[in-house]
Amino acid sequence: DCKACKTGTFTSETEIEGKKYTSSFVRNDSIQIETYEGKIDTFKVRWTNDCEYIIQNIHPKNREDKKPVQMKIITTSANFYTFEYSFVGDSKKQRGTVTRLKQ
């Protein structure tokens, strides 16, 4: 049930080239505010269906920050989901996990 993942407070973990990255974020239906390594970024969220959405940084600091990211929720459980993501148009996909802290 991906609809339960649209709003709440979460932590996210991804691993890229053997290094683990953790962030926390609060998301309502259309805005996500993320904290990563002490920095706060705000993203516009556009849901393309119940389990897929695109996020784009509202205040990009460089060219890389301007790229929208396609997110796809793969599996869900009560307070946890796995996802796959990539830059829009990029075939290289990464995976991660998200834990819901509160609704």
Buried (B, 14 or more C-beta within 10 A) or exposed (E): EBEBBBBBBBBBEBEEEEEEEEBBBBBEEEEBBBEEEEEEBEBEBEBEEEBBBBBBBEEEEEEEEEBBBBBBBEEBEEBEBBBBBBEEEEEEEEEBBBBBEEE
